[in-house]
């Protein structure tokens, strides 16, 4: 008749930490991460945990110790990764509003790549890298105009979303980047949304990126890695999201024979079912229609 998390009685946690308290299962987080990782062990890949999904330094440290990289959207998130002993060379930096200080911090720590979301950002990274006498690695975030069939507020891959640039603009930006003396072109990136429960949007976006990579190759711009973002949904009620196995099978079949490193940015899929919020009822308030 008692509720346990792993082998710890919840009432012991309440006695020690009171309520409200967030409680996470190390075992579930690790199992999720290793299960995802194992599905791609036969190809060159990097799993960059989306820090925005849970920035707890203890959780970031757990994942870093097991080989994870990180997807960040601010200088503050990079500082959390560093505090958690994460490797900055496994960090990808996304987000539409990267500040001067954010970019400078990331370049000084030699992050893996910036996922560039606008031409203005590309020039800012170039200017800061030049001042620091360093080279900055970039991917361009392409908006593939794929409908992820999710809630409109967490859809990020349609042409009217603020994230990324369309394919035509991406080609133009790659041409500019090739001529910039403090920029290294490393990859291509997209992230079409969150809480996606169908495989089709993932497949469509990867196919569009591969077409773009082929075009870039034909004009002498070479891509080392493809970052397909995150977005795999979890079950809250009656959703039926794809399993890690189904997801891996679909992605690997499209990328078969390609000499590309693949980067993933999962968040919710690894952490969403791993925690609970412990609360205590303080009062019951009766009203004519319902009790609160």
C-alpha positions as CSV (number, residue, x, y, z in Angstrom):
1,X,0.0,0.0,0.0
2,X,3.0,2.3,-0.3
3,X,4.2,4.2,-3.4
4,X,7.9,3.6,-4.4
5,X,10.2,5.2,-6.9
6,X,12.8,2.6,-7.7
7,X,13.5,1.3,-4.2
8,X,12.7,4.5,-2.3
9,X,9.4,5.0,-0.5
10,X,7.8,8.3,-1.5
11,X,6.9,9.1,2.1
12,X,10.7,9.1,2.9
13,X,11.3,11.7,0.3
14,X,8.5,13.8,1.6
15,X,9.9,13.6,5.2
16,X,13.3,14.7,4.0
17,X,12.5,17.3,1.4
18,X,8.8,18.3,2.1
19,X,6.5,19.1,-0.8
20,X,6.3,20.2,-3.5
21,X,9.3,18.1,-4.8
22,X,10.2,17.0,-8.2
23,X,11.6,13.4,-8.2
24,X,13.3,11.7,-11.1
25,X,14.3,8.1,-11.7
26,X,18.0,7.7,-12.6
27,X,17.2,4.2,-13.8
28,X,14.4,5.3,-16.2
29,X,16.5,8.2,-17.7
30,X,19.5,5.9,-18.2
31,X,17.4,3.1,-19.7
32,X,15.7,5.5,-22.1
33,X,19.0,7.0,-23.2
34,X,20.8,3.7,-23.6
35,X,17.9,2.2,-25.5
36,X,17.9,5.1,-27.9
37,X,21.7,5.0,-28.3
38,X,21.7,1.2,-28.9
39,X,19.3,1.5,-31.8
40,X,22.0,3.5,-33.7
41,X,25.1,1.8,-32.5
42,X,25.8,0.5,-36.1
43,X,26.1,4.0,-37.5
44,X,28.1,7.1,-36.7
45,X,25.9,9.2,-34.5
46,X,25.7,11.6,-31.5
47,X,22.7,12.1,-29.2
48,X,22.5,15.7,-28.0
49,X,20.0,15.9,-25.1
50,X,17.8,18.9,-25.4
51,X,18.7,20.9,-22.2
52,X,15.5,22.9,-22.4
53,X,13.5,19.7,-21.6
54,X,15.2,19.4,-18.2
55,X,18.2,21.6,-17.2
56,X,18.9,19.9,-13.8
57,X,22.7,19.7,-13.5
58,X,22.4,16.3,-11.8
59,X,20.5,14.9,-14.8
60,X,22.9,16.6,-17.3
61,X,25.8,15.1,-15.4
62,X,24.2,11.6,-15.5
63,X,23.8,11.9,-19.3
64,X,27.3,13.4,-19.9
65,X,28.9,10.5,-18.0
66,X,27.2,8.1,-20.4
67,X,28.4,9.8,-23.5
68,X,25.6,12.3,-24.3
69,X,26.1,15.5,-26.1
70,X,23.7,18.5,-25.6
71,X,21.5,20.7,-27.6
72,X,21.4,24.2,-26.1
73,X,19.5,27.4,-26.8
74,X,21.4,29.9,-24.6
75,X,24.7,30.8,-23.0
76,X,23.1,29.9,-19.6
77,X,22.3,26.4,-20.8
78,X,26.0,26.1,-22.0
79,X,27.1,27.1,-18.5
80,X,24.9,24.4,-17.0
81,X,26.4,21.8,-19.4
82,X,29.9,22.9,-18.4
83,X,28.9,22.8,-14.7
84,X,27.6,19.2,-15.3
85,X,31.0,18.3,-16.8
86,X,29.6,17.9,-20.3
87,X,31.9,18.0,-23.2
88,X,31.5,21.3,-25.1
89,X,32.8,19.6,-28.3
90,X,29.5,17.6,-28.2
91,X,27.3,20.7,-27.9
92,X,25.1,22.0,-30.7
93,X,23.7,25.6,-30.3
94,X,20.2,26.2,-31.6
95,X,17.8,29.1,-31.2
96,X,16.8,32.2,-33.0
97,X,18.0,34.8,-30.5
98,X,21.7,34.1,-29.9
99,X,23.3,37.1,-28.2
100,X,26.8,38.5,-28.7
101,X,27.8,37.1,-25.3
102,X,26.2,33.7,-26.0
103,X,28.1,33.3,-29.2
104,X,31.4,34.5,-27.7
105,X,31.1,32.0,-24.8
106,X,30.3,29.1,-27.2
107,X,33.2,29.9,-29.6
108,X,35.7,30.2,-26.7
109,X,34.6,26.7,-25.6
110,X,34.9,25.2,-29.1
111,X,31.4,23.8,-29.3
112,X,30.7,21.3,-32.0
113,X,28.5,23.6,-34.1
114,X,26.1,26.5,-34.2
115,X,22.7,25.7,-35.8
116,X,22.4,29.0,-37.7
117,X,18.9,30.3,-38.0
118,X,19.3,33.6,-40.0
119,X,21.7,35.4,-42.3
120,X,22.2,38.1,-39.6
121,X,23.2,35.4,-37.1
122,X,25.7,34.0,-39.6
123,X,27.5,37.4,-40.0
124,X,27.5,37.9,-36.2
125,X,29.2,34.5,-35.7
126,X,31.7,35.4,-38.4
127,X,32.5,38.8,-36.8
128,X,32.9,37.4,-33.3
129,X,35.1,34.5,-34.4
130,X,37.3,36.8,-36.3
131,X,37.8,39.1,-33.3
132,X,38.6,36.1,-31.2
133,X,41.0,34.8,-33.9
134,X,39.2,31.5,-34.0
135,X,37.1,29.6,-36.5
136,X,33.4,28.7,-35.8
137,X,31.7,25.6,-37.0
138,X,28.2,26.0,-38.4
139,X,25.2,24.1,-39.7
140,X,22.3,25.9,-41.2
141,X,18.9,25.1,-39.8
142,X,16.6,24.4,-42.8
143,X,12.9,24.8,-42.5
144,X,11.7,21.9,-44.7
145,X,8.0,23.0,-44.7
146,X,6.9,19.6,-43.3
147,X,3.7,19.5,-41.2
148,X,4.6,17.5,-38.0
149,X,0.9,17.0,-37.2
150,X,1.3,18.2,-33.7
151,X,0.0,21.2,-31.6
152,X,0.6,24.4,-33.6
153,X,2.5,26.0,-30.7
154,X,5.2,23.3,-30.8
155,X,5.3,23.0,-34.6
156,X,8.6,24.5,-35.9
157,X,9.1,23.2,-39.4
158,X,6.4,25.0,-41.5
159,X,7.3,27.9,-43.7
160,X,5.4,30.4,-41.5
161,X,7.4,29.4,-38.4
162,X,10.2,31.7,-37.1
163,X,12.8,28.9,-36.9
164,X,15.3,28.2,-39.6
165,X,15.3,29.3,-43.2
166,X,13.7,27.9,-46.3
167,X,15.7,25.7,-48.8
168,X,16.4,28.5,-51.3
169,X,17.6,30.8,-48.5
170,X,19.7,28.0,-47.0
171,X,21.6,27.5,-50.3
172,X,22.3,31.2,-50.5
173,X,23.6,31.2,-46.9
174,X,25.8,28.2,-47.5
175,X,27.4,30.1,-50.4
176,X,28.0,33.1,-48.2
177,X,29.4,30.9,-45.4
178,X,31.8,29.3,-47.8
179,X,33.4,32.7,-48.5
180,X,33.7,33.8,-44.8
181,X,37.2,33.4,-43.5
182,X,36.3,32.5,-39.9
183,X,33.5,30.0,-40.6
184,X,33.7,26.2,-41.2
185,X,30.7,24.5,-42.7
186,X,30.1,21.3,-40.9
187,X,26.5,20.2,-41.3
188,X,22.8,20.7,-42.0
189,X,20.1,20.9,-39.3
190,X,16.3,20.8,-38.9
191,X,13.9,20.4,-36.1
192,X,10.2,20.2,-37.2
193,X,8.5,20.3,-33.8
194,X,7.8,18.5,-30.6
195,X,5.4,15.7,-29.4
196,X,5.3,14.1,-32.9
197,X,3.5,10.8,-32.9
198,X,3.8,9.7,-36.5
199,X,6.9,8.6,-38.4
200,X,6.0,10.2,-41.8
201,X,7.0,13.8,-40.8
202,X,10.4,12.6,-39.7
203,X,10.9,10.6,-42.9
204,X,9.8,13.5,-45.1
205,X,12.1,16.1,-43.5
206,X,15.1,13.7,-43.7
207,X,14.5,13.1,-47.4
208,X,14.3,16.9,-48.0
209,X,17.6,17.4,-46.2
210,X,19.2,14.7,-48.3
211,X,18.0,16.3,-51.5
212,X,19.6,19.6,-50.3
213,X,22.8,17.9,-49.4
214,X,23.1,16.5,-52.9
215,X,22.5,19.9,-54.4
216,X,25.2,21.5,-52.1
217,X,27.6,18.7,-53.1
218,X,27.1,19.6,-56.7
219,X,28.2,23.2,-56.1
220,X,31.2,22.2,-54.0
221,X,29.8,22.6,-50.6
222,X,30.3,19.5,-48.5
223,X,28.3,18.4,-45.5
224,X,29.8,16.2,-42.7
225,X,26.8,15.7,-40.5
226,X,23.0,15.8,-40.7
227,X,21.1,16.9,-37.5
228,X,17.5,15.8,-37.6
229,X,16.5,17.4,-34.3
230,X,14.2,15.7,-31.8
231,X,10.5,15.7,-31.4
232,X,9.6,12.1,-30.8
233,X,6.4,12.1,-28.7
234,X,5.4,10.3,-25.6
235,X,2.1,8.9,-24.4
236,X,0.1,11.1,-22.2
237,X,-3.4,9.6,-22.7
238,X,-4.3,7.7,-25.9
239,X,-1.4,8.8,-28.2
240,X,0.6,6.0,-29.9
241,X,4.0,7.5,-30.6
242,X,6.6,5.5,-32.6
243,X,8.9,3.2,-30.6
244,X,12.7,3.9,-30.7
245,X,13.0,0.8,-32.8
246,X,10.5,1.9,-35.4
247,X,12.0,5.4,-35.5
248,X,15.6,4.0,-35.9
249,X,14.5,1.6,-38.6
250,X,12.8,4.4,-40.6
251,X,15.7,6.8,-40.3
252,X,18.4,4.3,-41.1
253,X,16.6,3.0,-44.2
254,X,16.6,6.5,-45.6
255,X,20.2,7.2,-44.7
256,X,21.5,3.9,-45.9
257,X,24.8,4.1,-47.8
258,X,25.3,7.8,-46.9
259,X,28.6,8.7,-45.4
260,X,27.1,11.1,-42.9
261,X,27.3,11.4,-39.1
262,X,23.8,11.8,-37.7
263,X,22.9,14.0,-34.8
264,X,19.7,13.7,-32.7
265,X,18.3,16.2,-30.2
266,X,15.8,14.2,-28.1
267,X,14.4,15.7,-24.9
268,X,10.8,14.8,-23.9
269,X,11.3,11.2,-25.3
270,X,14.1,10.6,-22.7
271,X,12.9,12.6,-19.7
272,X,9.1,13.0,-20.0
273,X,8.1,9.7,-18.3
274,X,11.0,9.7,-15.8
275,X,9.8,12.1,-13.2
276,X,6.9,13.0,-10.9
277,X,5.9,16.0,-8.9
278,X,5.0,15.2,-5.3
279,X,2.4,17.5,-3.8
280,X,0.2,17.5,-0.7
281,X,-3.4,18.5,-0.3
282,X,-3.6,21.5,2.0
283,X,-7.3,22.3,1.8
284,X,-10.5,21.2,0.1
285,X,-12.6,24.0,-1.1
286,X,-16.3,23.3,-1.8
287,X,-18.3,25.2,-4.3
288,X,-21.7,24.7,-5.9
289,X,-20.4,23.1,-9.1
290,X,-17.3,21.3,-8.0
291,X,-14.7,20.7,-5.2
292,X,-11.2,22.1,-5.5
